[in-house]
Amino acid sequence: MPNLLQVISALAVVLALIVGASWLLHKVRSQALGRGQLIHIESSVSVGTRERVVLVEVAGEWVLVGVTPSHISTLMRLKESPLHKTTQTEPAIAAKSWLSTYITKQHAV
């Protein structure tokens, strides 16, 4: 009987080590993958039923992209993050007016 108890306890320890190692590997992999991504979608706004304007950060560069079901187009490239500014600068105001003009033209057609 003591031999059977030793075998069962050794098996339980081995199984616990396998489960613990797989959990640890999963945690380490998910953290490493999250930090290594080059593309981040920072913001997205719907401008129509199937059209969106998306602010994307790609390897440190900010790109404003228009997305439709059949086409993706670059609307504007930004040199620095627009998210950390508290006041609107001249380029941001120009971009906002250009975007509203663009949307108005698209819906007028």
N, C-alpha and C positions, 0 to 999 in steps of 0.2 A: 504494500500500500504506500509506503513512503516513496518508492521509486515512481509510482504513478503521479503522486503529488508534485514531485520534482519536475517531471516531464511536462505536466500541465502548466506549472508556474514558469518554467523556462520558455514554453511556447507563448504564454501570455506576455512575457517580457519582450520576446522577439517581435510579436505582432504590435505591441505598443511602440517599439522603436521604429518599425516600418511606418506606422501611422504618423508618428511625430516627425519623422524625416520627410515624409511626403507633404505634410502641412507646412513645415519650414521651407521646403523647396518652393512650394506654391506661393508663399508670402514673399520670398526673395525675388522670384521671377516677376510677380505682378508689380512690385515696386520698381524693379529695374526697367521693365517695359514702359511704365508710365512716365518715367523721367526721360527716356530716350526718344520720345516722339518728336518729329520735326514739324508736324502740322498740328495747329491748335485752332479750333473754331471758337472765336472769342464772343461773337454776337451774331444773331441772325434775326432779320425782320421780314415778315411777309408783306409784300407790296401788291399782291393780287391773289387770285385764287390758287395759282400754281407757280407764282414767281416770288423769289426771295432775294434779298440783298444780304450778303454774308461778309462779315469781317473776319479774315483769316490771318493768323501769324504763321509764316513759313520760314523757319530757320532765322528768326529775328527780324524778318521783314514783314510789314503789314500790308495786306492787299484787300481792297474792297471788291467783291465779286458779285456779279449778277447771275442768278441761277434760274433757268426755266427748265421745263421737262426735256427740251431738245437741245439746249445750248447753255454754255457757261462762258461768261465774258468778264474780262478784267475791267473794272470801272475806274479804279484809282489805286496808285501805289503810294504808301506813306512811309516816310523815313523813320518816324518814331511812333511810339505807342500813343494812340489817341485816348486811351482809357485813363491815364494818370493825370490828365490836365483838368483843372477846375474851371477855367474860363475858355471860351471859344476864341481861337485865333483866327486871323484873316483867311488862311487856307481852309480851315474847317467850315467857316461861313460860306466860302466860295464852293466848297464841295457840297454843302447842304443845298445851296441854291441850284447848283448844277444837277444834283440828284432829283430835286423836285421838278425841274424843267424836263429832265429826261423821262421821268415817270408820267408827267402830264402829256408829253408827246406820244408815249407808248400807248396810253389809254385813249388818246384822241384818234388813233388810226383804226 
